Each structure stands twice: as structure tokens, then as C-alpha cells.
Amino acid sequence: MILVDKSEEKALSDIEEYGCHIIHVMEESDYPGFTYSIGIERKTGQPEIIVTGLKQEIAHWMINEYNNRIKSGEIFEPDKFYEGFLEGFQVTFRAVEKKHYSEYFGWAKWLYEGDNFRVLQLIYPSTSGLWPWDQSAPEDFTWFIPRLYAF
């Protein structure tokens, strides 16, 4: 891996110091804003994480919480439910399919020099408790959580 700029040096420094670097991508017309980690799998062997459709500050906090809990020995498994990420609600995780890596995980592809890494998508319910796969989930809610996972 050849370093070409200060942002790459910063990413590697964050991974060394904190166990991950966090990338924020702004919302565009085709997709919601999203935030993801790089370096967690390199440091712990556990998957990276992506959070979509939430404010950057909240998503950043959730990724740090995930990273800290992993560093404390917790393992997150797809389709199980977890407390402590979103006040008053459980969240779950789904494994992201590799077909989405090029579109969503450019920095991770740089770090891992390809797509030899895993990512979990953090999935949260609507304020009324509906999950994005529920038939009655509103379309404006499901847009914020694109289906990056196989169902």
C-alpha cells in the first residue's frame, strides 16, 4: 500500500490509535448519507460496520460503540438483536453482500487492497417499531436503509 496523501496517513493513524477510522459520505439523490468503519477487521478480526440514513454524529457514535464493544470481547452476529445503540430500540445486523463494496466501501477497498473484508449493516426500526423488511414499513423510511444484504 502506497501512501499518497495526508488523509490516508490520518486513516492509518486512527486505526492504530482507536482501532478504526470512520468515513462519512453525504446524502445524494440516489442514496442516503452513510457512515462506515475501516480497520476494525484488521485490528480485531471482526467485521467492519456501515450505518445508513442517520445524522453523522449519531452514526459516528454507533460505530465507536460497536468498535468499543468488540474490543471488550463482544461478538455481533447477523439477525440477533442488540441493545445500547439507539435509545429505546433494539438494532440488528445483516452481512453486506460484496456486490455493494465498490459503490459503498472505497476506503475499505483501499485499506484491504481489494474486497477481502466483511461488513455488517446496522439495521434499526422506524420510530413506530417497523423494520425495513416489514411489508407495512413506509417507503420514506426504507429509503434510508438500502438493502445491502441478502434477504
TAHUQUI-V568685 format. One record per run of one state. SS is the DSSP state (h for helix, s for strand, l for the rest). FROM is the first residue (numbers start at 1). LEN is the number of residues. If there is no record, write none. Layout:
ss=[SS | SS]
from=[FROM | FROM]
len=[LEN | LEN]
//
This chain:
ss=[l | h | l | s | l | s | l | h | l | s | l | h | l | s | l | s | l | h | l | h | l | s | l | h | l | s | l]
from=[1 | 6 | 19 | 21 | 26 | 34 | 39 | 40 | 45 | 48 | 53 | 56 | 72 | 81 | 87 | 89 | 97 | 98 | 105 | 106 | 113 | 119 | 125 | 139 | 143 | 149 | 150]
len=[5 | 13 | 2 | 5 | 8 | 5 | 1 | 5 | 3 | 5 | 3 | 16 | 9 | 6 | 2 | 8 | 1 | 7 | 1 | 7 | 6 | 6 | 14 | 4 | 6 | 1 | 2]
//
